[in-house]
Amino acid sequence: KFELSNQQMVILGVLAIRHLGSSSPGDQAALKRLVQKVNGMEALSLDD
């Protein structure tokens, strides 16, 4: 089973946004939602 830590997911999300920076706005919006979701997970884990 392949699992990523929250930090790894954040890094991948940032890299994906940079890589697809010139892509369609729809792709950018989807990536931003993904990163916000991951950032929310990080915030929850930091509150523990």
CHARMM internal coordinates of N, CA and C (Angstrom, degrees):
IC EDIT
DIST 1 N 1 CA 1.4668
DIST 1 CA 1 C 1.5245
ANGL 1 N 1 CA 1 C 108.70
DIST 1 C 2 N 1.3230
ANGL 1 CA 1 C 2 N 115.13
DIHE 1 N 1 CA 1 C 2 N 130.46
DIST 2 N 2 CA 1.4657
ANGL 1 C 2 N 2 CA 120.74
DIHE 1 CA 1 C 2 N 2 CA -177.30
DIST 2 CA 2 C 1.5209
ANGL 2 N 2 CA 2 C 109.80
DIHE 1 C 2 N 2 CA 2 C -96.62
DIST 2 C 3 N 1.3134
ANGL 2 CA 2 C 3 N 116.49
DIHE 2 N 2 CA 2 C 3 N 119.14
DIST 3 N 3 CA 1.4631
ANGL 2 C 3 N 3 CA 120.31
DIHE 2 CA 2 C 3 N 3 CA -179.39
DIST 3 CA 3 C 1.5272
ANGL 3 N 3 CA 3 C 110.33
DIHE 2 C 3 N 3 CA 3 C -128.24
DIST 3 C 4 N 1.3165
ANGL 3 CA 3 C 4 N 115.17
DIHE 3 N 3 CA 3 C 4 N 144.60
DIST 4 N 4 CA 1.4585
ANGL 3 C 4 N 4 CA 121.41
DIHE 3 CA 3 C 4 N 4 CA 177.46
DIST 4 CA 4 C 1.5206
ANGL 4 N 4 CA 4 C 109.15
DIHE 3 C 4 N 4 CA 4 C -113.23
DIST 4 C 5 N 1.3109
ANGL 4 CA 4 C 5 N 115.61
DIHE 4 N 4 CA 4 C 5 N 145.22
DIST 5 N 5 CA 1.4589
ANGL 4 C 5 N 5 CA 118.91
DIHE 4 CA 4 C 5 N 5 CA 172.15
DIST 5 CA 5 C 1.5272
ANGL 5 N 5 CA 5 C 107.94
DIHE 4 C 5 N 5 CA 5 C -74.91
DIST 5 C 6 N 1.3269
ANGL 5 CA 5 C 6 N 116.85
DIHE 5 N 5 CA 5 C 6 N 164.16
DIST 6 N 6 CA 1.4664
ANGL 5 C 6 N 6 CA 120.10
DIHE 5 CA 5 C 6 N 6 CA 178.24
DIST 6 CA 6 C 1.5189
ANGL 6 N 6 CA 6 C 110.83
DIHE 5 C 6 N 6 CA 6 C -58.42
DIST 6 C 7 N 1.3358
ANGL 6 CA 6 C 7 N 116.67
DIHE 6 N 6 CA 6 C 7 N -41.07
DIST 7 N 7 CA 1.4605
ANGL 6 C 7 N 7 CA 120.16
DIHE 6 CA 6 C 7 N 7 CA -178.67
DIST 7 CA 7 C 1.5245
ANGL 7 N 7 CA 7 C 110.27
DIHE 6 C 7 N 7 CA 7 C -62.94
DIST 7 C 8 N 1.3271
ANGL 7 CA 7 C 8 N 116.68
DIHE 7 N 7 CA 7 C 8 N -42.41
DIST 8 N 8 CA 1.4617
ANGL 7 C 8 N 8 CA 119.64
DIHE 7 CA 7 C 8 N 8 CA 179.71
DIST 8 CA 8 C 1.5245
ANGL 8 N 8 CA 8 C 110.80
DIHE 7 C 8 N 8 CA 8 C -63.75
DIST 8 C 9 N 1.3389
ANGL 8 CA 8 C 9 N 116.93
DIHE 8 N 8 CA 8 C 9 N -38.46
DIST 9 N 9 CA 1.4591
ANGL 8 C 9 N 9 CA 119.92
DIHE 8 CA 8 C 9 N 9 CA 179.43
DIST 9 CA 9 C 1.5209
ANGL 9 N 9 CA 9 C 111.01
DIHE 8 C 9 N 9 CA 9 C -66.58
DIST 9 C 10 N 1.3210
ANGL 9 CA 9 C 10 N 116.56
DIHE 9 N 9 CA 9 C 10 N -37.96
DIST 10 N 10 CA 1.4667
ANGL 9 C 10 N 10 CA 119.84
DIHE 9 CA 9 C 10 N 10 CA 177.63
DIST 10 CA 10 C 1.5230
ANGL 10 N 10 CA 10 C 109.90
DIHE 9 C 10 N 10 CA 10 C -62.40
DIST 10 C 11 N 1.3285
ANGL 10 CA 10 C 11 N 116.27
DIHE 10 N 10 CA 10 C 11 N -46.22
DIST 11 N 11 CA 1.4648
ANGL 10 C 11 N 11 CA 120.86
DIHE 10 CA 10 C 11 N 11 CA -179.95
DIST 11 CA 11 C 1.5255
ANGL 11 N 11 CA 11 C 110.14
DIHE 10 C 11 N 11 CA 11 C -61.08
DIST 11 C 12 N 1.3379
ANGL 11 CA 11 C 12 N 116.75
DIHE 11 N 11 CA 11 C 12 N -45.67
DIST 12 N 12 CA 1.4630
ANGL 11 C 12 N 12 CA 120.02
DIHE 11 CA 11 C 12 N 12 CA 179.40
DIST 12 CA 12 C 1.5186
ANGL 12 N 12 CA 12 C 110.90
DIHE 11 C 12 N 12 CA 12 C -61.92
DIST 12 C 13 N 1.3301
ANGL 12 CA 12 C 13 N 116.68
DIHE 12 N 12 CA 12 C 13 N -39.62
DIST 13 N 13 CA 1.4573
ANGL 12 C 13 N 13 CA 120.09
DIHE 12 CA 12 C 13 N 13 CA 179.49
DIST 13 CA 13 C 1.5226
ANGL 13 N 13 CA 13 C 111.72
DIHE 12 C 13 N 13 CA 13 C -63.64
DIST 13 C 14 N 1.3224
ANGL 13 CA 13 C 14 N 116.27
DIHE 13 N 13 CA 13 C 14 N -43.54
DIST 14 N 14 CA 1.4675
ANGL 13 C 14 N 14 CA 120.74
DIHE 13 CA 13 C 14 N 14 CA 179.16
DIST 14 CA 14 C 1.5235
ANGL 14 N 14 CA 14 C 110.06
DIHE 13 C 14 N 14 CA 14 C -63.85
DIST 14 C 15 N 1.3241
ANGL 14 CA 14 C 15 N 116.59
DIHE 14 N 14 CA 14 C 15 N -44.24
DIST 15 N 15 CA 1.4647
ANGL 14 C 15 N 15 CA 120.05
DIHE 14 CA 14 C 15 N 15 CA 178.79
DIST 15 CA 15 C 1.5245
ANGL 15 N 15 CA 15 C 110.73
DIHE 14 C 15 N 15 CA 15 C -62.72
DIST 15 C 16 N 1.3291
ANGL 15 CA 15 C 16 N 116.53
DIHE 15 N 15 CA 15 C 16 N -38.95
DIST 16 N 16 CA 1.4625
ANGL 15 C 16 N 16 CA 120.01
DIHE 15 CA 15 C 16 N 16 CA 179.85
DIST 16 CA 16 C 1.5220
ANGL 16 N 16 CA 16 C 110.65
DIHE 15 C 16 N 16 CA 16 C -64.33
DIST 16 C 17 N 1.3399
ANGL 16 CA 16 C 17 N 116.62
DIHE 16 N 16 CA 16 C 17 N -42.18
DIST 17 N 17 CA 1.4655
ANGL 16 C 17 N 17 CA 120.18
DIHE 16 CA 16 C 17 N 17 CA 179.82
DIST 17 CA 17 C 1.5304
ANGL 17 N 17 CA 17 C 110.11
DIHE 16 C 17 N 17 CA 17 C -64.55
DIST 17 C 18 N 1.3211
ANGL 17 CA 17 C 18 N 117.05
DIHE 17 N 17 CA 17 C 18 N -41.60
DIST 18 N 18 CA 1.4669
ANGL 17 C 18 N 18 CA 119.76
DIHE 17 CA 17 C 18 N 18 CA 178.28
DIST 18 CA 18 C 1.5220
ANGL 18 N 18 CA 18 C 110.26
DIHE 17 C 18 N 18 CA 18 C -63.88
DIST 18 C 19 N 1.3405
ANGL 18 CA 18 C 19 N 115.98
DIHE 18 N 18 CA 18 C 19 N -43.99
DIST 19 N 19 CA 1.4623
ANGL 18 C 19 N 19 CA 120.98
DIHE 18 CA 18 C 19 N 19 CA -176.96
DIST 19 CA 19 C 1.5213
ANGL 19 N 19 CA 19 C 111.02
DIHE 18 C 19 N 19 CA 19 C -64.70
DIST 19 C 20 N 1.3415
ANGL 19 CA 19 C 20 N 116.20
DIHE 19 N 19 CA 19 C 20 N -38.10
DIST 20 N 20 CA 1.4602
ANGL 19 C 20 N 20 CA 120.78
DIHE 19 CA 19 C 20 N 20 CA -176.54
DIST 20 CA 20 C 1.5244
ANGL 20 N 20 CA 20 C 111.63
DIHE 19 C 20 N 20 CA 20 C -100.38
DIST 20 C 21 N 1.3170
ANGL 20 CA 20 C 21 N 116.52
DIHE 20 N 20 CA 20 C 21 N 19.53
DIST 21 N 21 CA 1.4587
ANGL 20 C 21 N 21 CA 120.76
DIHE 20 CA 20 C 21 N 21 CA -176.39
DIST 21 CA 21 C 1.5148
ANGL 21 N 21 CA 21 C 113.10
DIHE 20 C 21 N 21 CA 21 C -56.96
DIST 21 C 22 N 1.3385
ANGL 21 CA 21 C 22 N 117.15
DIHE 21 N 21 CA 21 C 22 N -28.12
DIST 22 N 22 CA 1.4614
ANGL 21 C 22 N 22 CA 120.21
DIHE 21 CA 21 C 22 N 22 CA -178.56
DIST 22 CA 22 C 1.5225
ANGL 22 N 22 CA 22 C 111.90
DIHE 21 C 22 N 22 CA 22 C -98.47
DIST 22 C 23 N 1.3365
ANGL 22 CA 22 C 23 N 116.38
DIHE 22 N 22 CA 22 C 23 N 8.69
DIST 23 N 23 CA 1.4623
ANGL 22 C 23 N 23 CA 120.15
DIHE 22 CA 22 C 23 N 23 CA -178.99
DIST 23 CA 23 C 1.5235
ANGL 23 N 23 CA 23 C 111.00
DIHE 22 C 23 N 23 CA 23 C -80.96
DIST 23 C 24 N 1.3173
ANGL 23 CA 23 C 24 N 115.74
DIHE 23 N 23 CA 23 C 24 N -175.65
DIST 24 N 24 CA 1.4647
ANGL 23 C 24 N 24 CA 120.98
DIHE 23 CA 23 C 24 N 24 CA -177.08
DIST 24 CA 24 C 1.5272
ANGL 24 N 24 CA 24 C 110.97
DIHE 23 C 24 N 24 CA 24 C -66.08
DIST 24 C 25 N 1.3377
ANGL 24 CA 24 C 25 N 117.10
DIHE 24 N 24 CA 24 C 25 N 152.04
DIST 25 N 25 CA 1.4686
ANGL 24 C 25 N 25 CA 120.80
DIHE 24 CA 24 C 25 N 25 CA 178.83
DIST 25 CA 25 C 1.5236
ANGL 25 N 25 CA 25 C 112.28
DIHE 24 C 25 N 25 CA 25 C -56.93
DIST 25 C 26 N 1.3347
ANGL 25 CA 25 C 26 N 117.92
DIHE 25 N 25 CA 25 C 26 N -33.08
DIST 26 N 26 CA 1.4612
ANGL 25 C 26 N 26 CA 120.75
DIHE 25 CA 25 C 26 N 26 CA 179.32
DIST 26 CA 26 C 1.5171
ANGL 26 N 26 CA 26 C 111.22
DIHE 25 C 26 N 26 CA 26 C -61.27
DIST 26 C 27 N 1.3434
ANGL 26 CA 26 C 27 N 116.02
DIHE 26 N 26 CA 26 C 27 N -42.31
DIST 27 N 27 CA 1.4625
ANGL 26 C 27 N 27 CA 119.78
DIHE 26 CA 26 C 27 N 27 CA 178.70
DIST 27 CA 27 C 1.5263
ANGL 27 N 27 CA 27 C 110.15
DIHE 26 C 27 N 27 CA 27 C -64.81
DIST 27 C 28 N 1.3257
ANGL 27 CA 27 C 28 N 116.33
DIHE 27 N 27 CA 27 C 28 N -42.20
DIST 28 N 28 CA 1.4643
ANGL 27 C 28 N 28 CA 120.14
DIHE 27 CA 27 C 28 N 28 CA 179.86
DIST 28 CA 28 C 1.5227
ANGL 28 N 28 CA 28 C 110.47
DIHE 27 C 28 N 28 CA 28 C -61.69
DIST 28 C 29 N 1.3273
ANGL 28 CA 28 C 29 N 116.99
DIHE 28 N 28 CA 28 C 29 N -42.20
DIST 29 N 29 CA 1.4652
ANGL 28 C 29 N 29 CA 120.75
DIHE 28 CA 28 C 29 N 29 CA -178.96
DIST 29 CA 29 C 1.5226
ANGL 29 N 29 CA 29 C 110.25
DIHE 28 C 29 N 29 CA 29 C -63.56
DIST 29 C 30 N 1.3314
ANGL 29 CA 29 C 30 N 116.59
DIHE 29 N 29 CA 29 C 30 N -41.77
DIST 30 N 30 CA 1.4633
ANGL 29 C 30 N 30 CA 120.35
DIHE 29 CA 29 C 30 N 30 CA 179.83
DIST 30 CA 30 C 1.5249
ANGL 30 N 30 CA 30 C 110.37
DIHE 29 C 30 N 30 CA 30 C -64.00
DIST 30 C 31 N 1.3312
ANGL 30 CA 30 C 31 N 116.51
DIHE 30 N 30 CA 30 C 31 N -41.33
DIST 31 N 31 CA 1.4605
ANGL 30 C 31 N 31 CA 120.20
DIHE 30 CA 30 C 31 N 31 CA 179.65
DIST 31 CA 31 C 1.5196
ANGL 31 N 31 CA 31 C 110.79
DIHE 30 C 31 N 31 CA 31 C -67.13
DIST 31 C 32 N 1.3283
ANGL 31 CA 31 C 32 N 117.04
DIHE 31 N 31 CA 31 C 32 N -39.33
DIST 32 N 32 CA 1.4673
ANGL 31 C 32 N 32 CA 119.63
DIHE 31 CA 31 C 32 N 32 CA 179.00
DIST 32 CA 32 C 1.5245
ANGL 32 N 32 CA 32 C 110.48
DIHE 31 C 32 N 32 CA 32 C -63.28
DIST 32 C 33 N 1.3512
ANGL 32 CA 32 C 33 N 116.16
DIHE 32 N 32 CA 32 C 33 N -40.13
DIST 33 N 33 CA 1.4673
ANGL 32 C 33 N 33 CA 119.10
DIHE 32 CA 32 C 33 N 33 CA 178.02
DIST 33 CA 33 C 1.5199
ANGL 33 N 33 CA 33 C 110.17
DIHE 32 C 33 N 33 CA 33 C -62.88
DIST 33 C 34 N 1.3417
ANGL 33 CA 33 C 34 N 116.41
DIHE 33 N 33 CA 33 C 34 N -40.90
DIST 34 N 34 CA 1.4629
ANGL 33 C 34 N 34 CA 120.37
DIHE 33 CA 33 C 34 N 34 CA 179.56
DIST 34 CA 34 C 1.5193
ANGL 34 N 34 CA 34 C 110.66
DIHE 33 C 34 N 34 CA 34 C -61.47
DIST 34 C 35 N 1.3238
ANGL 34 CA 34 C 35 N 116.46
DIHE 34 N 34 CA 34 C 35 N -45.57
DIST 35 N 35 CA 1.4633
ANGL 34 C 35 N 35 CA 120.02
DIHE 34 CA 34 C 35 N 35 CA -178.47
DIST 35 CA 35 C 1.5274
ANGL 35 N 35 CA 35 C 110.62
DIHE 34 C 35 N 35 CA 35 C -66.37
DIST 35 C 36 N 1.3497
ANGL 35 CA 35 C 36 N 116.95
DIHE 35 N 35 CA 35 C 36 N -39.78
DIST 36 N 36 CA 1.4652
ANGL 35 C 36 N 36 CA 119.51
DIHE 35 CA 35 C 36 N 36 CA 177.92
DIST 36 CA 36 C 1.5222
ANGL 36 N 36 CA 36 C 110.02
DIHE 35 C 36 N 36 CA 36 C -61.91
DIST 36 C 37 N 1.3339
ANGL 36 CA 36 C 37 N 116.25
DIHE 36 N 36 CA 36 C 37 N -39.67
DIST 37 N 37 CA 1.4630
ANGL 36 C 37 N 37 CA 120.92
DIHE 36 CA 36 C 37 N 37 CA 179.28
DIST 37 CA 37 C 1.5218
ANGL 37 N 37 CA 37 C 109.99
DIHE 36 C 37 N 37 CA 37 C -63.89
DIST 37 C 38 N 1.3304
ANGL 37 CA 37 C 38 N 116.21
DIHE 37 N 37 CA 37 C 38 N -45.25
DIST 38 N 38 CA 1.4669
ANGL 37 C 38 N 38 CA 120.31
DIHE 37 CA 37 C 38 N 38 CA 179.85
DIST 38 CA 38 C 1.5234
ANGL 38 N 38 CA 38 C 110.07
DIHE 37 C 38 N 38 CA 38 C -66.00
DIST 38 C 39 N 1.3319
ANGL 38 CA 38 C 39 N 117.08
DIHE 38 N 38 CA 38 C 39 N -41.99
DIST 39 N 39 CA 1.4627
ANGL 38 C 39 N 39 CA 120.16
DIHE 38 CA 38 C 39 N 39 CA 178.24
DIST 39 CA 39 C 1.5195
ANGL 39 N 39 CA 39 C 110.17
DIHE 38 C 39 N 39 CA 39 C -60.98
DIST 39 C 40 N 1.3269
ANGL 39 CA 39 C 40 N 117.22
DIHE 39 N 39 CA 39 C 40 N -37.19
DIST 40 N 40 CA 1.4626
ANGL 39 C 40 N 40 CA 121.28
DIHE 39 CA 39 C 40 N 40 CA 177.29
DIST 40 CA 40 C 1.5209
ANGL 40 N 40 CA 40 C 110.67
DIHE 39 C 40 N 40 CA 40 C -63.57
DIST 40 C 41 N 1.3354
ANGL 40 CA 40 C 41 N 116.59
DIHE 40 N 40 CA 40 C 41 N -39.99
DIST 41 N 41 CA 1.4586
ANGL 40 C 41 N 41 CA 120.84
DIHE 40 CA 40 C 41 N 41 CA 177.58
DIST 41 CA 41 C 1.5251
ANGL 41 N 41 CA 41 C 109.95
DIHE 40 C 41 N 41 CA 41 C -63.06
DIST 41 C 42 N 1.3241
ANGL 41 CA 41 C 42 N 115.86
DIHE 41 N 41 CA 41 C 42 N -41.87
DIST 42 N 42 CA 1.4661
ANGL 41 C 42 N 42 CA 120.43
DIHE 41 CA 41 C 42 N 42 CA 179.04
DIST 42 CA 42 C 1.5252
ANGL 42 N 42 CA 42 C 109.93
DIHE 41 C 42 N 42 CA 42 C -62.02
DIST 42 C 43 N 1.3296
ANGL 42 CA 42 C 43 N 116.46
DIHE 42 N 42 CA 42 C 43 N -43.20
DIST 43 N 43 CA 1.4618
ANGL 42 C 43 N 43 CA 120.19
DIHE 42 CA 42 C 43 N 43 CA -179.48
DIST 43 CA 43 C 1.5261
ANGL 43 N 43 CA 43 C 110.14
DIHE 42 C 43 N 43 CA 43 C -62.18
DIST 43 C 44 N 1.3343
ANGL 43 CA 43 C 44 N 116.52
DIHE 43 N 43 CA 43 C 44 N -41.84
DIST 44 N 44 CA 1.4654
ANGL 43 C 44 N 44 CA 120.02
DIHE 43 CA 43 C 44 N 44 CA 179.29
DIST 44 CA 44 C 1.5207
ANGL 44 N 44 CA 44 C 110.64
DIHE 43 C 44 N 44 CA 44 C -62.66
DIST 44 C 45 N 1.3358
ANGL 44 CA 44 C 45 N 116.24
DIHE 44 N 44 CA 44 C 45 N -42.79
DIST 45 N 45 CA 1.4660
ANGL 44 C 45 N 45 CA 119.65
DIHE 44 CA 44 C 45 N 45 CA -177.53
DIST 45 CA 45 C 1.5242
ANGL 45 N 45 CA 45 C 110.76
DIHE 44 C 45 N 45 CA 45 C -68.43
DIST 45 C 46 N 1.3399
ANGL 45 CA 45 C 46 N 116.86
DIHE 45 N 45 CA 45 C 46 N -32.49
DIST 46 N 46 CA 1.4625
ANGL 45 C 46 N 46 CA 119.91
DIHE 45 CA 45 C 46 N 46 CA -179.76
DIST 46 CA 46 C 1.5268
ANGL 46 N 46 CA 46 C 111.12
DIHE 45 C 46 N 46 CA 46 C -72.13
DIST 46 C 47 N 1.3318
ANGL 46 CA 46 C 47 N 116.63
DIHE 46 N 46 CA 46 C 47 N -25.41
DIST 47 N 47 CA 1.4657
ANGL 46 C 47 N 47 CA 120.01
DIHE 46 CA 46 C 47 N 47 CA -179.44
DIST 47 CA 47 C 1.5228
ANGL 47 N 47 CA 47 C 112.56
DIHE 46 C 47 N 47 CA 47 C -74.95
DIST 47 C 48 N 1.3184
ANGL 47 CA 47 C 48 N 116.93
DIHE 47 N 47 CA 47 C 48 N -18.63
DIST 48 N 48 CA 1.4719
ANGL 47 C 48 N 48 CA 120.61
DIHE 47 CA 47 C 48 N 48 CA -177.64
DIST 48 CA 48 C 1.5208
ANGL 48 N 48 CA 48 C 111.99
DIHE 47 C 48 N 48 CA 48 C -63.14
END
COOR INIT
IC SEED 1 N 1 CA 1 C
IC BUILD
